[in-house]
Amino acid sequence: METTQKYYPDPHAKYILQLISLPLVLILIAAIRYILIIVPATIVNCICLLLLLISFLCIFILLPLWFRNTSYTITEQDIISVTGIFIHREKRMRLRALQCSTIIQTPFCQYTGMIFLPLHAYGGTMLLLFLKKQDAAELCIRFADLFYPTTQEEPHAP
């Protein structure tokens, strides 16, 4: 087994988030125009334009930067999560502190990249977001080996 393995978010998840974001923003703009009918049109137009600019900033700049800067490294002793856009945040968890892991998969996760792996340990939880299906399965097997070592023999009843 390799001592250090690095994992990255699935780029399909970025594409899905970008694809879904624009229609949601357009629906939100339509709702704002409908709800704020008594507000002057110039103010509503400014609000809608500002919302559209913010969404384009998120879709085309911030989201790709987050996906590019995010990585998960598994060493012999630690799980290291590096995330962030402009300010990088590194979070470490000891493998020996890991209590359990679960895998959360959305429908069509092999196409969307929407697989999440929350790791529960003493004092907190670390989320591994948007993993590839094979990476998540590999990590679950690796963590299962930690929880249930194969070298340990189970006691037999007399």
C-alpha positions as CSV (number, residue, x, y, z in Angstrom):
1,M,0.0,0.0,0.0
2,E,1.3,3.4,-0.9
3,T,2.2,5.6,2.1
4,T,0.8,8.9,0.8
5,Q,-2.1,9.2,-1.5
6,K,-3.6,12.5,-2.8
7,Y,-7.2,12.9,-3.9
8,Y,-8.9,15.8,-5.7
9,P,-12.5,16.7,-6.2
10,D,-14.2,15.3,-9.3
11,P,-14.4,18.0,-12.0
12,H,-17.8,16.7,-13.0
13,A,-19.2,18.2,-9.8
14,K,-17.8,21.6,-10.8
15,Y,-19.5,21.4,-14.1
16,I,-22.8,20.4,-12.6
17,L,-22.7,23.2,-10.0
18,Q,-21.9,25.7,-12.8
19,L,-24.7,24.3,-14.9
20,I,-27.3,24.4,-12.1
21,S,-26.3,27.8,-10.7
22,L,-27.2,30.0,-13.7
23,P,-30.9,28.8,-14.0
24,L,-31.3,29.1,-10.2
25,V,-30.0,32.7,-10.3
26,L,-32.3,33.5,-13.3
27,I,-35.3,32.1,-11.3
28,L,-34.3,34.2,-8.3
29,I,-34.1,37.3,-10.5
30,A,-37.6,36.6,-11.9
31,A,-38.9,36.1,-8.3
32,I,-37.3,39.4,-7.2
33,R,-38.9,41.2,-10.1
34,Y,-42.2,39.7,-9.2
35,I,-42.0,40.4,-5.5
36,L,-40.5,43.9,-5.6
37,I,-43.1,45.3,-8.0
38,I,-43.8,48.3,-5.8
39,V,-40.1,49.3,-5.7
40,P,-38.9,51.6,-8.5
41,A,-37.7,49.8,-11.6
42,T,-34.2,51.3,-11.5
43,I,-33.6,49.9,-8.0
44,V,-34.9,46.4,-8.9
45,N,-32.7,46.5,-12.1
46,C,-29.7,47.4,-10.0
47,I,-30.4,44.6,-7.6
48,C,-30.9,42.1,-10.4
49,L,-27.7,43.2,-12.2
50,L,-25.7,43.0,-9.0
51,L,-27.1,39.5,-8.3
52,L,-26.2,38.4,-11.9
53,L,-22.7,39.8,-11.6
54,I,-22.1,38.1,-8.3
55,S,-23.4,34.8,-9.7
56,F,-21.0,35.1,-12.7
57,L,-18.1,35.8,-10.4
58,C,-19.0,32.7,-8.4
59,I,-19.6,30.5,-11.4
60,F,-16.6,31.4,-13.5
61,I,-14.0,32.5,-11.0
62,L,-14.6,31.4,-7.4
63,L,-15.9,27.9,-8.1
64,P,-13.1,26.9,-10.4
65,L,-10.5,28.3,-8.0
66,W,-12.0,26.3,-5.1
67,F,-11.9,23.1,-7.1
68,R,-8.3,23.8,-8.2
69,N,-7.1,24.5,-4.7
70,T,-8.8,21.6,-2.9
71,S,-7.0,18.4,-2.2
72,Y,-7.2,15.6,0.3
73,T,-4.0,13.7,1.3
74,I,-4.0,10.5,3.2
75,T,-0.7,9.6,4.9
76,E,0.2,6.8,7.3
77,Q,-0.7,8.9,10.3
78,D,-2.9,11.8,9.0
79,I,-5.8,12.8,6.8
80,I,-5.0,16.3,5.5
81,S,-7.7,18.5,3.9
82,V,-6.6,21.6,2.0
83,T,-9.3,24.0,0.9
84,G,-9.8,27.6,0.1
85,I,-10.0,30.2,-2.7
86,F,-7.7,33.0,-1.7
87,I,-6.9,31.9,1.9
88,H,-5.9,28.2,2.1
89,R,-7.1,26.3,5.1
90,E,-5.4,23.1,6.1
91,K,-7.2,20.7,8.4
92,R,-5.6,17.6,9.8
93,M,-7.1,14.5,11.5
94,R,-5.1,11.6,12.9
95,L,-6.0,8.3,11.4
96,R,-5.9,6.7,14.9
97,A,-8.6,9.2,16.1
98,L,-11.0,8.2,13.3
99,Q,-14.1,6.5,14.7
100,C,-16.3,6.0,11.6
101,S,-16.8,7.0,8.1
102,T,-19.8,7.1,5.9
103,I,-20.3,7.6,2.2
104,I,-23.1,9.8,0.9
105,Q,-23.9,9.3,-2.8
106,T,-26.5,11.2,-4.8
107,P,-28.3,9.6,-7.7
108,F,-26.1,9.3,-10.8
109,C,-23.1,10.1,-8.7
110,Q,-20.7,8.6,-11.2
111,Y,-21.7,11.3,-13.6
112,T,-22.2,14.2,-11.2
113,G,-19.4,13.7,-8.8
114,M,-21.7,14.4,-5.9
115,I,-20.1,12.0,-3.4
116,F,-19.3,13.1,0.1
117,L,-17.3,11.3,2.7
118,P,-17.8,12.6,6.3
119,L,-15.1,11.3,8.6
120,H,-16.1,11.3,12.3
121,A,-13.3,11.4,14.9
122,Y,-12.9,12.4,18.5
123,G,-13.9,16.0,18.7
124,G,-15.1,16.7,15.2
125,T,-15.9,15.8,11.6
126,M,-14.0,16.3,8.5
127,L,-15.8,16.4,5.2
128,L,-14.2,15.1,2.0
129,L,-16.4,16.7,-0.7
130,F,-17.1,15.8,-4.4
131,L,-15.0,12.7,-4.5
132,K,-14.8,10.4,-7.5
133,K,-16.7,7.2,-7.0
134,Q,-13.6,5.0,-7.2
135,D,-11.7,7.3,-4.8
136,A,-14.5,7.2,-2.2
137,A,-14.7,3.4,-2.4
138,E,-10.9,3.1,-2.1
139,L,-11.0,5.4,1.0
140,C,-13.8,3.5,2.6
141,I,-11.9,0.2,2.2
142,R,-8.7,1.8,3.6
143,F,-10.6,3.2,6.6
144,A,-12.4,-0.1,7.1
145,D,-9.0,-1.8,7.4
146,L,-8.3,0.7,10.2
147,F,-11.5,-0.2,12.0
148,Y,-11.3,-3.9,11.5
149,P,-7.7,-5.0,11.1
150,T,-7.3,-8.3,9.4
151,T,-4.4,-9.4,11.6
152,Q,-6.4,-9.4,14.8
153,E,-8.1,-12.7,15.5
154,E,-11.5,-12.7,17.0
155,P,-11.9,-14.8,20.1
156,H,-13.7,-18.0,19.7
157,A,-16.3,-19.3,22.2
158,P,-15.3,-22.4,24.1
